[in-house]
Amino acid sequence: MKYRLEFAPEARNDLRRLYIYIADDAGPERAIAYIDRIEAYCRGFSQFPERGTRRDDLFPGLRVVGFERRMSIAFGVSTGVVTFYRFFYGGRDISILSEEK
């Protein structure tokens, strides 16, 4: 079964802010290359969504997986859909998810 991928508005904002942060520091080419790698990684969830660590302590159904040792990706899997909730870069505290949901 192939899962549909969705990005919550907060996740899209996280990627926009990350692009700006990296572009300001290392240039737009590096920023877009990093965002492209994140998006390619996320596309893989359409085939194999049950990854990462369950974090039901923050809210039911939440999963978190690391990306390139610098990012945590928070997502959930439901019938036929993977929803990316947030992208946390550079050790940001994912516990804010319990306040958002």
C-alpha positions in Angstrom: 0.0 0.0 0.0 1.3 3.4 -0.9 0.6 6.1 1.7 -0.3 9.7 0.8 2.0 12.4 2.4 0.7 15.5 4.0 2.6 18.4 5.6 0.9 20.4 8.3 1.1 24.2 8.0 3.5 24.2 11.0 5.8 21.7 9.2 5.8 23.8 6.0 6.7 26.9 8.1 9.5 24.9 9.8 11.0 24.1 6.4 10.7 27.8 5.2 12.4 29.0 8.4 15.1 26.4 8.0 15.8 27.4 4.4 16.2 31.1 5.4 18.4 30.1 8.3 20.8 28.0 6.2 20.7 30.4 3.2 21.7 33.3 5.5 24.6 31.3 6.9 25.8 29.2 4.0 24.0 30.4 0.9 20.9 29.5 -1.0 22.4 26.6 -2.9 23.3 24.8 0.3 19.9 25.6 1.8 17.9 24.2 -1.2 20.2 21.1 -1.3 19.4 20.4 2.4 15.6 21.0 1.9 15.7 18.7 -1.2 17.3 15.9 0.9 14.7 16.3 3.6 11.9 16.1 1.0 13.4 13.1 -0.6 13.7 11.4 2.8 10.0 12.2 3.5 8.9 10.8 0.1 10.2 7.4 1.3 7.5 7.3 4.0 5.0 6.7 1.3 6.3 3.1 1.1 7.5 2.5 4.7 5.7 4.8 7.1 6.1 2.8 10.4 9.5 4.2 11.3 10.9 6.1 14.2 10.1 6.0 17.9 6.6 6.2 19.2 6.0 9.2 21.4 2.6 8.7 22.8 3.7 10.5 25.9 3.5 13.8 23.8 0.3 12.8 22.1 -1.3 9.6 20.8 0.1 8.3 17.5 3.1 10.6 17.4 6.3 9.2 15.9 9.7 10.9 15.8 12.6 10.0 13.5 16.0 11.6 13.1 17.4 13.0 9.9 21.2 13.4 9.3 21.9 13.8 13.0 20.7 17.4 13.0 16.9 17.1 12.7 14.0 15.4 14.4 10.9 14.8 12.2 7.6 14.5 14.0 4.8 12.7 12.2 1.8 10.5 12.5 0.5 7.6 10.5 -3.2 6.9 9.9 -5.2 4.9 7.4 -3.4 5.6 4.1 -1.9 8.9 5.2 1.4 10.1 6.7 1.2 13.5 8.2 4.4 15.4 9.0 3.6 17.7 11.9 6.9 19.5 12.6 10.6 19.6 11.7 12.9 20.3 14.6 16.5 21.4 13.6 19.5 21.6 15.8 18.2 20.0 19.0 15.0 22.1 19.4 12.8 20.7 22.1 10.0 18.5 20.6 8.0 18.5 23.9 6.2 21.6 22.6 4.2 19.2 20.5 2.2 18.2 23.6 1.1 21.8 23.9 0.2 22.2 20.2 -2.1 19.1 20.0 
